[in-house]
C-alpha cells in the first residue's frame, strides 16, 4: 500500500496535495497495489481526493489536529500507515513535510528521499536535483519502508477517479506542550508561490517598494504570483515569504519573469528548474541572461508597462 499525506489548509486542499495524490497513485500502480490518503483535522470534502487516485481515505478529524504539531501529526500518520500496511509514504515537499517526514523516518525505520522530481525508476531509484540544481542524483532506498517527498510542480496533477472509500480513525494526543503560531499569509485568490505555474519576480533594479505596482499589474495581467530576490526581502520592500533562492523558496513554474534581478548563483539555485525564464535587465552582462530562455536588455520602467499592455491586448483579443 502507498500512503499519501493530504495536507489541508482551512479545510481545503491545495494543488500540491492533488499532485502528491496523483504521484502516489502512479507509484501504487507500478507496485501493483492501492493508494491511500491520510487527512488530519477538519476537511470540507476529503472524498474529492478519489478524483486524483485515492482508493482509500483515512480521516482523523479531531479538533486537536486542526493546528500543525509535528509530534501529533507524526503519531497520526504512523497510525494510518500501520492500519493500511503502507510500505511507501509520500509527502509534498514543503515546510510541513520537513517537520514530519524525518521524524516518521526514524519512527518507522524507513529510508527517505526528499525533493523527488520523477517517478521511481525500474530499479527503484528516485531522481532529485542536487548541488543547487546543477546536477541530478538517483537514490535507491534499501529499507522495506520508504518515505518520499515530491517537489511541487514536478509532475503535475493527473485525474484518476477511484472509489475513495472514507474511513475515520482517532489518535491519542499526548503532547500539548508545544504551541504553534501560524505564519501563513492570507493571499486571497493568489496561487501559493510553491504551487504557482506563472511567477513574476523583482529585484533591486526596481529601486524601491513604491515601484512594485508595475510588477503587480504585470502579474495580474497573466494571473501570476509575485516573488522577489533576497536583498529585496532583507530591505523589507517585500514580505519574506516571497523570497526565492538558495536561502528562500525553491520553485518550478512554467514561466518565471525576472525583473531587475542580476541572477547571482544563490538566486538561480531557487529558480533554475523553471521551464521558461524571461529576464528584463539594463545590464547586458547580467549573469541571469546566461540562464534565460528569453532576455530583454532595457529599463524595467519602460519595458514592463509595454509588456503588460501587450499582454492585456492579447488577452482581450483572445476573449473576443
N, C-alpha and C positions, 0 to 999 in steps of 0.2 A: 504494500500500500504506500502511496505517496501522499503526504500531508502538507497542505499549504496554509501558512498563517495569513488569514484575510483581514488585514488591518482596516478598521473603520474610524471615521472621524465625524463626531457629532451624529452618529447613527448612519452615515453614508459611506459608501466605498468609493475610492478614487481609482483613476485609470491604472495606476501602478498595481493595485490589488488584482484587477481583472487580468493584467498582463502576467502576474505571478500565477494565477489560476490556470491561464492558458498554457503557460510553461509547464506547470505541474501535470496538467492533463497529457501533454505531449511526452513528458518523461514517463508517466504511468503507462502510456500506450507502448513505448519502447520496451518497458519492463514486463508488459503483458499483465498489468494489474489495474487497480482503480485509483482514482484521485479523490481525496477528501479535503475539505477545508475546515479550519477551526476559526471561529469568530468569538471574540471576547468583548463583553459589555453590550450595551444597547445597540441594536441594529434594526433599521426600519424594515428591510426586506432581505434577509440572509439567503433566501432561496434563489435570488437572482444570480448567485454565483454558479448555479447549474447551467446558465446560458454559456458560460465560458469553460465548462468541462468538469465541474464538481459533481461526482457521483453521490457523495455524502457530505453533509454539512453538520459539524458539531458546534453547538452554540452554548456558551456559558454566559448567560445574560445577566449575571449578578451585578448589582449596582457598584460593588467594590471594584469591578473591573472596568468601569467607565473611564477612570483615570489611569494613565500608564504607571505601572510599578514593575520594574524588571523582575523582581523575585516572584511576585504574584503571577505575572504573565508567563514566566518560565515554568512555574508549577502547573499552570493550566494547560500549556501546550504539551508538557511532558505527559500529563494525564491523558490528553486526547490522543497522543502518539501511542501510549500504552493500550488504550481502548481499541484503536483501529489496527494495531500491529504495524505501524508505519516503519519502513526501513529507510525512507528518504523524506526529509523535511525541508520545505522551501520557503524562503522569505523574499520580499522585495528589499533590495539593498538600500536601506535608509537609516536614519538616526535610531528609529525604534528597533530595527533588526540588530543594530550594533550593540544595543543594550540587552538583547535577549539571546541571540544565536550563540555567542561564545559561552554563556552560562549553560545553555542547553547542551552544547557540545561536550562540556565537562560532565554534566549530569548523566548524559546517555552514552558517554564514551564514544562519541561519534566524530569522525573526521569532518572537516569543514573547509569549504572554498567560498570566499566572498567575492562579489563582483563578477559573477559569470556573465558571459555575453553570447553564449551559444548553448544548444542542447548538448548533453553528454555525447561524446564520440562513441564509436562502436566498441572501443577498448575501455570505455567508462571514463576517460579523461575529460576534464572540463576546461574550456578555454576562458581566459581572462586577460585583461590588459595589465601590464606591469611597467615599471620604470616610467611612471607618469605618461603612459600611453605610447611610449616609444617602441614597445615590443609586446609580444603575446607569450603567455605561459600556458602549457597544457598540463593540468594537475590531476593526478589519479588518487582517489580516496580509497584506501585499502581496508578500512573498518567496515563491519557489517552494516552499521547505521551511518547515514550520510546527511550532512546539512549543506545546503546550497543557498546563497543569496544572489538574486538576479539583478543586474544593473538595469534600472528603468530605461525604457525606450530601446532596449537591446533587440527584442524580437517582435514587439507589438502585441496587440490584442487579437485573439482569434476566437470567434464564436464556435462553440462545440456543445450543443444542447445535450444535457444529460438529465437523469431523473431528479437528482438533487434532493435525496431523502434527508429530512431535517431531524436531528436528534439533539435533545437538550442534555446538558450534564452540569454538575456542580463541582466546585473545587474548594478545598479548605483554605481560607485566608488567615494565615498565621502571623503575618508580619505587617503591622500597620505603623511601624516606626518611621517609615520614610514618607515624607510629604512631597508631592510633586506639584510643581508650578508650571503651567503650560506656557511655552514661549512661541506658540503658533500665532501667526499674524493673520487677521481676517483679510481675505483677498477678494471678496465678492465673487464675481464670475470669472476672475482671472485663473488660468490654469497654473497649479503649483510649478515652481521653476524646475524641479526634478522630473516632472512629467511633461513639460512643455515641448511641443514639436516645433514651435517658432519662438525665437528669442531675439530681442533687441537689447544690446548692451552698450554701456557708455563708460568712458574713462576720463582722465584728467583733461583731455582735449576739449571737453565741454566747458571748462573754465570755472564752473560753479554750479551749485544746486538750482539756482534760479533759471538755468538754461535747459533744464531737463524736460521742459514742456515739448520741445521739438521731438524728443525720443518717445515721449508718451503718445504724441499724436501719430508718429510712425507706427508704434506698436499697436495702437487702436485700429489703424487702417488695415492691418492684416491679422488682428486677433492674437498678437504675440504677447509674451510675458517679458517683463523688464529684468535686466541683470546689470551688474557693474563690476569693475575691477577692484582689487583690494585697496589701492590708495583712495578711491572714491568713498568706500565704506569707512576706512580709517579716518577720513576727514569729515565724517558724518554728513556727507552730501546725500547719501542714500542709506537705507537700513541694511544691516549686516546680513540679513537673510537673502539679499540679492547678490551677494558677493560670490563670484565663481572663480575657480582657480585651484592651485595646489593646496592652499590653506582655506579654501571655501568649498563651494559645491562643485561636484563633477556632473556635467550634463551631456546628453547625446541628442540634441534636437535635430530635426531635418534641416532647419535653416538657422544659422547664427549670424546676426549682423552686428559687427563690432564697430563702434563709432568713437574715434578719438582714443583708441587703445593701441599702445605701441606693440604689444604682443610679446612681453617678456616670457621667458620659459615657464615661470610659475603660473602665469595666466593660461598659457597654452595647455598646460597639464590638465586643466579642468574642462577644456572645450574642444580639444583636438580630435575627439571622436564624433564631432558634429558632421552630418552628412554633407552639408554645403556651408561654406564660410564666406561671408562677404565683409570686406574691410573698407572702411572710409577713414582716410587719414591724410593730413597735409604733408607728412614726411614720406617721400618715395622710398626711403631706406628703412622704414619701419619693419622690424622682424616679422610682424604679422602677415605681411604681403607674401612671404615665402610659404605660409601655411594656407593662404586664401585660395578659394576657387575663383573668386571674382574680387577685383580691387578697384577702388576709385581714389585717385590722388586729388584731393580737393578739400576746401574748407567745409566742415560739417554744417556750419550755419547757412551755407549756400546749397550744399548737396542734399541734406536731409529734407528740408521743406519741398524741394523739387521732386525728390523721390516719393515723398508722401503724397503730393498732388498727383503724380503719375499713377500711383497705386490706387488712389481713390477714383481716378478717372477710369482705370481699367476695371475696377470692381463694379462701377456704375454701368459700364458698357456690357459687362458680363450678365448683369441682372436684368437688362432690357431685352 
